[in-house]
Amino acid sequence: MALTLEGTRGGNMAISEKLVTECRAKLLQSKQDILNRVKEARLNLDQNEEKGGDEGDQTVRVLAEQEFLSMHERMRGQLMEIESALARIEGGTFGYCEETEEAIEPERLRAIPWTRLSIEGAEIRESMNKRYARG
């Protein structure tokens, strides 16, 4: 499926190739930034891995490791979202809301290129989550 301004999907305007290219570049940069942050955090953690020390030093190391693991898990989730968005670009479905199947607002894609939902779709999903959370 071509992603051009002239094309449509379900009667809606399609995502422009320029926007897709812009988002792909942002996604790849975000991916690299995350990988660099994880690598840097790992190096810092490894440098602080000295054995011994008093109880306070050991506590600091344990807390640093827990912080690293928590950060690593968040970054892993973000990487998965980025990889998914890159796969949607390759598959020709990038920029379409999973909830409404309409084009996601270009401004939203520029701000959050890995998003799966339009503003309307996010509101629908949030409303459904609240409804089911109540009981």
PEMO-V224264 format. One line per field, one symbol per residue. phi: phi as a letter, one per 20 degrees, with the letter a starting at -180 (. if undefined). A space follows every 10 residues. Layout:
phi: ???
This chain:
phi: .fdcfffccm ndfeefffff fffgffffff ffgfffffff fffffffeeg fnnegfffff ffffffffff ffffffffff ffffffffff endfndffed mdffggffff fcfefdcfff ffffffffff ffffq
